[in-house]
Amino acid sequence: MAPSLDHVFTMRMYTSPAKAVVIPEAKGKNHRIIAFLTHGNIKGSGFEAELQPGGADWILRDPETNTGHLDVRVQFRNSEGHSFYIYFQGVLQIDDKWMEVFTGGPKARTLEFGENYWLSAPVLETSHPDFKWVERSEFVGELRWFIDEDGNNCINLGRVCSYSPIKIPLRERRAQQKEVQPWEQTPWHIEQPSQQLSVKRTPIPTPLRFMNQDREYNRLACEMPLKSHELFQYLFKCQQGLKGSQKTTAANCLVRLTDDSCALRSTILLAGMHFCFQNGNLASFESTFLYHKVEADGNFGFHRVPKVCTGEVLGAEAHASGLLAIIENAAARDKKENPDISNFKTPEQELANRYFIMAYTYICGLKSLLGGVCRLGGFDDARIEDFSAKELVEMSYIWHKGEASQSWALKLQALRLLPFFLTPLPEGATLTYADGREIIQSLREFTTATGIDPSSTSVCTDPPDKIFDNFWRRGPASRLLGECVLAHVETISVKKKRSQGLGRPGTSFEGPWCALVTSAIIYGQTILGALEPVDKRMHKYTITLFHHDMLSYLEESRASTDPGFILWLLILGLISCYTYPKGERDQTPHPSFLFFQMAIRRQAKEMDISSWSEANFALAKVVWPSKNDGFEFVEDLWNEAFSLRSQI
């Protein structure tokens, strides 16, 4: 029988930091802290008693990990003269918030349960005949600091759960009954059904004390203090039973990244993001998350994850923009040394490009989501900058609780697979072209119910709130994110040759992953009006990657690829250049504008089409709104491309 969680008692015990005794370097390098408990009470289950003198907590603190091992002995007496003796050991994570209260600092405040790791396992003895059952039960407790109005410090112990007596198997019971008289036998016990709701959630792993010591036999690529192993185990447990790619299992990803420090640290941060999305806050993993966030500051490529998790979306966007400045400077130096850098493209460079595009996609989606959440929350004129990071996280979690369950599951599945963008590729592995059929299908399902607005470059006529609700709450956004990640996973191949097509000749939606995902995002921004634009520098670099991918893609044989799909990619590439934000002084179009114009012209010639109506018919076979109104700007781009006399 599984243990039940019931609140039994609440203990409130006051301590005096001024009277505490500290013995440094007791038993080696550990510190012994003796905190005397002056007064208090215990209440619950019909029992109430006052704390008696002589109780204390003999904490043994490990200065290397800031972990305190509790050793508490206290006694209580009620008005009838009956006594309770309580002894418990436990584990405490001593952080700045805890020490601020213990030392009576100016920032001392009442802490909530779960703000720091502080758990115990009380053992109870009593003289009260009606409460002898406590001596036959197992208890656990959670502690926190509580400050009264007069400023007194108090250790508040609550959330106690009681385990039912162990049920002996039938065979052992029969063996025991042979030696028991009839009047000593236990009567039949009828179990009562549980009143708790059955909620399918990934349980928080239990503390792994030996793993957290990082001995030689379990040392990983980076330091794993605090609850790092538990957080990593949490994500690993989520992978169990995950429906992933047919080619690569999710477990292989987590196994490979343990040898790379940056990938492992970033995966732990992703695990924190997953936990926050599922539970609304980081709870006991907050200190672990912050530790790895600080360590990740030195690795500029992996800094966006903690910012996004804590709600600092604009900070993540600004950081990505700064990262691009470094990338562009490095690319400029490489171009001087190697003028034709396209011939030196490696799988590692392709993986880095995909990581950036995935970060661009996630930031774009999260900005759009939070903007819609603010509008639905009654803040029509408010911007994301007007809210704190904590407020954004809380609002998004409350909104997600009303999301369709399938949409929620798809979003969490995509988060679990994001480590595939961080994990070094297996030896000899390559990244092939991606099959975009499922991505296109996701866009088709949302396009069907979308109208057209002839007065705007965003061709969607539905009200913004309706578009937001249909795209984010009902599942298309989550499915699109999941399919983009799965498409990347399926391109990881140990074969030396590229994939030669995944469908019948002329019907495949196979293409470069970066170009495919970028096209889907541009389609969602400009055609559907469901996504918001992001930082100008990020947008510019994304178009540049799009350009390079399509250039190499068009130079290769594409016998199995749908010609209309290639035209669709090129049209969206041209639209992305058109929507590239220009400055007041600099009206120069994006450098890739001319490339996409000439590429569209050549592709149209191969397809033997010249008018926009013919192009619109070809695009509709891939994904495109059925109505023809509202495409003046796209039609103008098409006509402008055909007015060029240049040839590729």
Buried (B, 14 or more C-beta within 10 A) or exposed (E): EEEEEEEBBBBBBBBBBEEBEEEEEEEEEBBBBBBBBBBBBBEEBEBEBEBBEEBBBBBBBBEEBBBBBBBBBBBBBBEEEBBBBBBBEBBBBBBEBBEBBBEEEEEBEBBEBBBBBBBBBBBBEBBBEEBEEBEEBBBBBBBBBBBEEEEEBBBBBBBBBBBBEEEEEEEEEEEEEEEEEEEEEEEEEEEEEEEEEEEEEBEBBEBBEEBBBBEEEEEBBBBBBBBBBBBBBBBBEBBEEEEBBEEBBBEBBBEBBBEBBBBBBBBBBBBBBBBBBBBBBBBBBBBBBBBBBEBBEEEEBBBBBBBBBBBBBBBBBBBBBEBBEEBBEEEEEEEEEEEEEEEEEEBEEBBBBBBBBBBBBBBBBBBBBBBBBBBBBEBEEEEBEEBEBEEBBBBBBEBBEEBEEEBBBBBBBBBBBBBBBBBBBEEEBBBBBBBBBBBBBBBEBBBEEBBBBEEEBBBBBBEBEBBBBBBBBBBBBBBBBBBBBBBBBBBBBEEEEBBEBBBEEBBBBBBBBBBBBBBBBBBBBBBBBBBBBBBEBBBBBBBBBBBBBBBEBBEEEBEBBBBBBBBBBBBBBBBBBBBBEEEEEEEEEBEBBBBBBBBBBEBBEEBEBEEBEEBBEBBBBBBBBEEEEBBEBBBEBBEBBBEEEEEE
